[in-house]
């Protein structure tokens, strides 16, 4: 082990392939950085839970949320668990968990999205809808739009945003609107880490192509490592 534990925390899902996909991403992180001690936890619907994983990880931990934008799970569930541990260990003089921000927006995600579009056979020059889950947090919408802008710059094509839930426009509406504006085929770039209910919905969006989730793409794994490295040095407490 070199440095603190990297605790990768995913949303969690009852979908049979979701947990396997997150573990595959963790394995890709380990392949790229074998010196790291990487463990996985889930906010809901899968084991181990975040509190269980924090208990098992030891006193020196960097939490890297496997979340593409900010929202309740990051600001409340993950931050709350880290704060609870912080309060419990401060008296003992041990290190508090450090919590990285969401994975997006980031150029490495644009790289991964471009790779998934190529794997799906999407022809160069095809307009794209970036399909995100959606969030009630207004900051999340700005982050998704920023990621769409990064992808548009990478591809050199129009990239619109659509949401599977909790926001507008829907992915179907975004696909229809972009098709009307460009008078041609439209691809959906799945802005989700793992399979699940939201990804299943995208097949009914009316797009000509729908990509696989980002999953264990090497660029996503590299981004997880970047987030860890940015937070592995503890911040000194004020006297």
N, C-alpha and C positions, 0 to 999 in steps of 0.2 A: 504494500500500500504506500502511496506517495501523497501525503496531505490528507485533508479531511475527506470523509465519506461524501460521495455525490449521491444524494437521494433524489431520484427522478420521480416526480409526483404527477400522475395522470388523472384525468377526470374519472375514469372507470365506467364500465358498461356491462350490461347483461348479454350483449352480442357475443356469440362464441368466439369470433375471430379477433375481437378488440384487445383482450388481454394478451393474446399471443403476439399481436402486432406491436404492442408496447414493449413486451419482453424482447422481441426481435430488435427493436430500436436500441434498447439497453445493451444487447449483445453487439450491435454495430458500434456503439460508443466504446465498449470494452475492446473491440478489435482495433479501433483507431488509437485508443489510449490505454493499453493494457496495464499501465502502472496504477490506474485509478481503481479505487474501491467503489463500485457503483451498485446501488440497490434501488429497488422500485417500490413505490407505494401508490395507493389509489384513494381518491377522495370518497368514492362511493361505488357500490355494486361489484367490488372485487377485493381480493385480499393480497397482501396485507393492507390494512388501513394505515392512514398517515400516522396516527398516534402510536400504533403498534410498531411501525417501521422506525419512528423516532426513538422509541424506547430501545429498540434492538441495535440502532446504528452507533450508539456511543456518544461521547460528549462533543465531538468535533464533526459538524455536518454542514454541508452546503445544500440547500434545497433548490433544485432546478425544476420549476413547474413545466410540465409538458403541456402547456396551454399556449395557443397561438395569439391570444389577446387578453387584455385584462378583463376582470369580471368578478362575480361573487365568489367563485371558487378560489381565486387568487387573493382577493382583498379580505375575505372573511374566513373561509375554511383553512387555507394554507397559512395565512398571516396569523390567524387565531391560534392554530396549533403551535406555531413557532413561538408566539408570545407566551403561551402557557408553559412551554419548556423553558424559555428564557427566565420567566419568573421563578420557576422551580429550581433552576441551577445557579442563579446569580449568587445566592448566599454561599454556595460552595466554591465560588471562584472559577467555575468551569466556563468553557466557551459557549456562547449562545448560538443557536442555528442561524446561519445567514440565508436569506431568501433572495434568489434572483428574480428578475422581472419575467414577463411573458416572452416567448420565443420570437413573436413578431411585433412589428415589421422588421424584416432583415433581408439584405441581399442574398444570403444563403438560402432563404426560403424561396426567393425568386428562382434561384438555380434549381432547387428541388422541384418546384412547380413546372419549370421548363422541361426538366427531365421526364416528369410524369406525362406531360403533353406529348412528348416525342414517343414515349412507350405506347401511348394510346393510338399512335398513327395520325395525329392531327397535322395536317399540312401546314407548312410555313406560311404565315400571313393570315391565318384564320383568326377572326375576332374571338375574344374569350370572356366568359363570365367567371369571376372568382367567387366560388360558392362557399360561404362561411356559415357557421352554425347560427350566429346571431347572439346578442346579449342585450340586457336591459341597461347596461352601463354605457352612457353616451361616449365615454372615452374609447370604448372598444370599436365603435363604428369608425372613428377617426383612424385607429390603428389598421383596421381592415382596408380602408381607402388608401392609406399610405402603402400597404403591401400591394394593392392593385396598381398603384402608380409605379412601384418598383418593377412589377411584372410587365407592365406596358413598356417601360423603358428597355427592359431586357428583350422583349419580343418584337418591339416596333409595331405593335397592333393595338387597336382599341381594347381596353379591358374594363368591363363594367363589374359592379359588385351586386351580388344577390345573396339572400339569406334563407336558410332552411327553416328558421324559427325566430321568434322574438324580435323581428325587425322587418323593414320593408326597404326595397322591393323584394319580393320572393324571387327565388332562382328562376322559376318559370316565367315570371313577368320580365325579369332582366334579360333572359334568353330571347323572348318574343320582341322586346324593345330593340335589342341589339340586332336581331335579324332584320327588323323593319328598317333600321338606320343604314345597315350595310348591304341589304339585299343579297345575302349569301348565307353559307353555313356558319354555325356558331359552336364553339367548344366550351365545355364546363371544366374548369380547373378546380379540383376538389381541395378546398382549404380546410381540411380536417386531417388529424393525425391517424385515425384508426377507423375501421369499418364500424357501422352501427346504423341506427334508425335514420339518421340524417343522410348518410351516404346512400342508403337504399332509396330514399326519396328522389335523389338526383337523376335516377334512370327515367323518371317520369317528367323531367323538366322540359322536354322537347328539344334538347340539344342534340347535335349530330354526333358528338363524342363526349364522354364523361370519363375523367381520369380516375385512377386509383387514389386512395388516400396517400398522404405524404409518407406515413409509416417509417420504415427503417432506411430511407434514402440516406446515402452517406453525407449529403450536405446538411440534413437535419441533425444527424449525429455530431457532425463537426460544430454545429451551432450550440448544441447542448454542452459540448466541451468548452466552447467559448464562454458561455454563461457561467459555467462552473469556475473557470480560471479568473473571471472578473470579480468573483466573490470569495475566493478561497482564503484570502488574507483577512483575518478578523479586524474589525474596526475597534480601536481602543476606546474604552468607556471614559467618560468625563469623570474627573476626580470629584 
